[in-house]
């Protein structure tokens, strides 16, 4: 995606704007010292949407008098991310002090008891790895039952890792605000058809062996898979609100 994500991520920005009431709700529950806040966006990509999201947080923190000094913003993504583009945007914007963190968010990214606010949007459907290539399609929703179950299991492992690491990084009274691409309550989501059309087109260009390597490493969870109360209790986290929202 070198250089292209920022020009092709309006749907992801729309999701961030949809999250504004949840961001405000989370900040209303924030119960920490306003000094030395650290805010992290896990899955910042090339930066355009991430910077906008961070400004939403900072503006509401200022509005609610929960910010008395400049926060430190951590932009997290994989080491292979286009960091140069993000750095240029930060230098041009100058709204806050931002730094980069080049780790998978499925591992520890920050010191224990350091994080005030953790955020992610349109990122946690990406898997840390795929169990295997899907045999008859590129997308897990069209896979055989045993393949879907393997992807579901990997998604559970990844979800647990994310929550466990963030819970250790959070300071007492800190918050997480997460937007996770999911199926709705009727088991319907909006992107399966795109991947089906992609696979149909790919069949015109690739042979059977090549199609095996077209597997897309994502998994869309149900709401119940995102609301793991046993995991939250184990990690000493309290759910403020969890619900399905849909872009209009």
C-alpha positions as CSV (number, residue, x, y, z in Angstrom):
1,X,0.0,0.0,0.0
2,X,3.0,2.3,-0.3
3,X,1.7,5.8,-0.2
4,X,-1.9,4.8,-1.2
5,X,-3.7,4.2,2.1
6,X,-4.2,7.8,3.0
7,X,-5.8,8.4,-0.4
8,X,-8.1,5.4,-0.1
9,X,-9.3,5.3,3.5
10,X,-12.4,7.5,3.6
11,X,-14.6,4.5,4.8
12,X,-12.2,4.0,7.7
13,X,-12.4,7.8,8.5
14,X,-16.1,7.5,8.5
15,X,-15.9,4.8,11.1
16,X,-13.7,7.0,13.3
17,X,-16.3,9.8,13.1
18,X,-19.0,7.2,14.0
19,X,-17.0,6.5,17.1
20,X,-17.0,10.1,18.4
21,X,-19.8,9.4,20.9
22,X,-18.0,6.4,22.2
23,X,-14.7,8.3,22.5
24,X,-16.6,11.0,24.5
25,X,-18.1,8.3,26.7
26,X,-14.8,6.7,27.4
27,X,-13.1,10.0,28.2
28,X,-16.0,10.8,30.6
29,X,-15.1,7.6,32.5
30,X,-11.3,8.4,32.5
31,X,-10.2,8.6,36.1
32,X,-6.5,9.4,36.1
33,X,-4.2,12.4,36.7
34,X,-4.4,14.9,33.8
35,X,-0.6,15.2,33.9
36,X,1.6,13.1,31.6
37,X,-1.1,11.5,29.5
38,X,-0.1,8.9,27.0
39,X,-2.5,8.2,24.2
40,X,-1.8,5.3,21.7
41,X,-3.4,4.5,18.4
42,X,-2.9,0.8,17.7
43,X,-2.8,0.4,13.9
44,X,-2.1,3.9,12.7
45,X,-1.2,3.0,9.1
46,X,0.1,5.9,7.1
47,X,-1.3,8.5,9.6
48,X,-4.0,10.6,8.0
49,X,-6.9,9.0,9.8
50,X,-4.9,8.3,12.9
51,X,-4.0,12.0,13.4
52,X,-7.6,13.0,13.0
53,X,-8.6,10.5,15.6
54,X,-6.0,11.7,18.0
55,X,-7.2,15.3,17.6
56,X,-10.7,14.2,18.5
57,X,-9.4,12.7,21.7
58,X,-7.3,15.7,22.6
59,X,-10.1,18.2,21.8
60,X,-12.5,16.5,24.1
61,X,-10.0,16.1,26.8
62,X,-9.4,19.8,26.7
63,X,-13.1,20.5,26.6
64,X,-13.7,18.4,29.7
65,X,-10.7,19.9,31.6
66,X,-9.0,16.5,31.7
67,X,-5.9,17.7,30.0
68,X,-3.6,20.2,31.7
69,X,-0.4,19.4,29.8
70,X,0.4,18.3,26.3
71,X,-0.1,14.5,25.9
72,X,2.3,12.2,24.3
73,X,0.7,10.4,21.4
74,X,2.1,7.0,20.3
75,X,1.3,5.9,16.7
76,X,1.7,2.1,16.6
77,X,1.9,-0.1,13.5
78,X,4.1,-2.8,12.1
79,X,7.8,-2.1,11.3
80,X,6.9,-2.4,7.6
81,X,4.5,0.5,7.8
82,X,5.1,3.6,5.7
83,X,6.4,5.6,8.6
84,X,7.9,8.4,6.4
85,X,4.5,9.4,5.2
86,X,3.2,9.5,8.8
87,X,6.2,11.5,10.0
88,X,5.7,14.1,7.3
89,X,2.0,14.5,8.2
90,X,2.9,14.9,11.9
91,X,5.5,17.6,11.0
92,X,3.0,19.5,8.9
93,X,0.1,19.2,11.4
94,X,2.0,20.2,14.6
95,X,-1.1,19.7,16.8
96,X,0.6,17.5,19.3
97,X,3.8,15.6,20.1
98,X,3.7,12.2,18.4
99,X,6.1,9.3,18.3
100,X,6.2,5.9,16.4
101,X,6.0,2.4,17.8
102,X,6.9,-0.4,15.4
103,X,5.5,-3.5,17.0
104,X,2.6,-5.8,16.3
105,X,-0.3,-4.8,18.6
106,X,-0.7,-8.5,19.4
107,X,2.4,-8.2,21.5
108,X,3.5,-5.8,24.3
109,X,4.0,-2.3,22.8
110,X,4.5,0.0,25.8
111,X,5.8,-0.3,29.3
112,X,3.5,-1.8,32.0
113,X,1.3,0.9,33.7
114,X,2.1,3.6,31.2
115,X,-0.9,3.9,28.9
116,X,-3.7,6.4,29.7
117,X,-5.9,5.9,26.6
118,X,-5.7,3.1,24.0
119,X,-7.5,3.3,20.7
120,X,-7.9,1.2,17.6
121,X,-10.3,1.4,14.6
122,X,-10.6,-0.9,11.6
123,X,-7.5,-2.9,12.6
124,X,-8.3,-5.8,14.8
125,X,-9.9,-7.9,12.0
126,X,-6.4,-8.4,10.7
127,X,-4.9,-11.7,12.0
128,X,-1.4,-12.0,13.3
129,X,-1.1,-15.1,11.1
130,X,-3.4,-17.4,9.1
131,X,-3.8,-21.0,10.2
132,X,-3.5,-22.1,6.6
133,X,-4.6,-21.0,3.1
134,X,-8.3,-21.4,2.4
135,X,-8.9,-24.0,-0.3
136,X,-11.9,-22.7,-2.2
137,X,-11.9,-19.0,-1.7
138,X,-9.9,-16.0,-0.4
139,X,-12.2,-15.0,2.5
140,X,-13.0,-17.0,5.6
141,X,-16.8,-16.5,5.3
142,X,-16.8,-18.7,2.2
143,X,-14.5,-21.3,3.6
144,X,-15.3,-24.9,4.6
145,X,-16.6,-25.3,8.2
146,X,-13.3,-26.7,9.6
147,X,-11.4,-23.9,8.0
148,X,-13.8,-21.3,9.4
149,X,-13.4,-22.8,12.9
150,X,-9.6,-22.6,12.6
151,X,-9.8,-18.9,11.6
152,X,-12.2,-18.3,14.5
153,X,-9.7,-19.9,16.9
154,X,-6.8,-17.8,15.6
155,X,-9.0,-14.7,15.9
156,X,-9.7,-15.7,19.5
157,X,-6.0,-16.1,20.3
158,X,-5.3,-12.7,18.8
159,X,-8.1,-11.0,20.6
160,X,-6.9,-12.4,23.9
161,X,-3.4,-11.2,23.2
162,X,-4.5,-7.7,22.3
163,X,-6.7,-7.3,25.5
164,X,-4.1,-8.9,27.8
165,X,-1.3,-6.7,26.6
166,X,-3.3,-3.6,26.7
167,X,-4.6,-4.4,30.2
168,X,-1.0,-4.6,31.4
169,X,0.0,-1.4,29.7
170,X,-3.0,0.6,31.0
171,X,-2.7,2.7,34.1
172,X,-5.4,2.3,36.7
173,X,-8.4,4.3,35.6
174,X,-7.3,4.3,32.0
175,X,-9.5,3.4,29.1
176,X,-9.6,1.5,25.8
177,X,-11.8,2.6,22.9
178,X,-12.0,-0.1,20.2
179,X,-13.9,-0.3,16.9
180,X,-13.8,-3.9,15.6
181,X,-15.2,-4.8,12.2
182,X,-17.8,-7.4,12.9
183,X,-20.9,-9.3,11.7
184,X,-24.2,-7.7,12.7
185,X,-26.8,-9.5,14.8
186,X,-28.2,-11.2,11.7
187,X,-24.8,-12.6,10.8
188,X,-24.5,-10.1,7.9
189,X,-21.5,-7.8,7.2
190,X,-20.8,-5.5,4.3
191,X,-17.5,-6.7,2.8
192,X,-18.0,-10.4,2.0
193,X,-19.4,-9.6,-1.4
194,X,-16.3,-7.5,-2.2
195,X,-14.0,-10.5,-1.5
196,X,-16.3,-12.8,-3.5
197,X,-16.1,-10.5,-6.5
198,X,-12.3,-10.3,-6.0
199,X,-12.1,-14.1,-6.0
200,X,-14.3,-14.4,-9.1
201,X,-12.0,-12.0,-10.9
202,X,-8.9,-13.8,-9.7
203,X,-10.1,-17.1,-11.1
204,X,-9.7,-15.5,-14.6
205,X,-6.0,-14.8,-14.0
206,X,-4.6,-17.4,-11.7
207,X,-4.4,-21.2,-11.7
208,X,-5.6,-23.4,-8.9
209,X,-2.3,-23.5,-7.1
210,X,-1.8,-19.7,-7.3
211,X,-5.3,-19.1,-6.0
212,X,-4.4,-20.9,-2.8
213,X,-2.0,-18.0,-1.9
214,X,-4.8,-15.4,-2.3
215,X,-6.1,-16.0,1.2
216,X,-6.9,-12.6,2.9
217,X,-5.6,-12.7,6.5
218,X,-8.7,-11.2,8.2
219,X,-11.5,-12.5,10.4
220,X,-14.8,-10.7,11.2
221,X,-16.0,-11.4,14.7
222,X,-19.6,-11.5,16.0
223,X,-20.5,-9.1,18.8
224,X,-20.4,-12.0,21.3
225,X,-16.8,-12.8,20.3
226,X,-15.9,-9.1,21.1
227,X,-17.7,-9.1,24.5
228,X,-15.6,-11.7,26.4
229,X,-16.6,-10.9,30.0
230,X,-14.5,-13.7,31.4
231,X,-11.4,-12.3,29.6
232,X,-12.3,-8.8,30.8
233,X,-12.6,-9.9,34.4
234,X,-9.3,-11.8,34.2
235,X,-7.7,-8.6,32.9
236,X,-9.4,-6.4,35.5
237,X,-11.2,-4.5,32.8
238,X,-14.8,-3.1,33.1
239,X,-16.9,-2.8,30.0
240,X,-18.3,0.7,29.7
241,X,-20.4,0.0,26.5
242,X,-20.3,-2.6,23.8
243,X,-22.8,-2.6,20.9
244,X,-23.1,-2.9,17.1
245,X,-23.0,0.2,15.0
246,X,-23.5,0.5,11.3
247,X,-22.3,3.2,8.8
248,X,-25.3,4.9,7.2
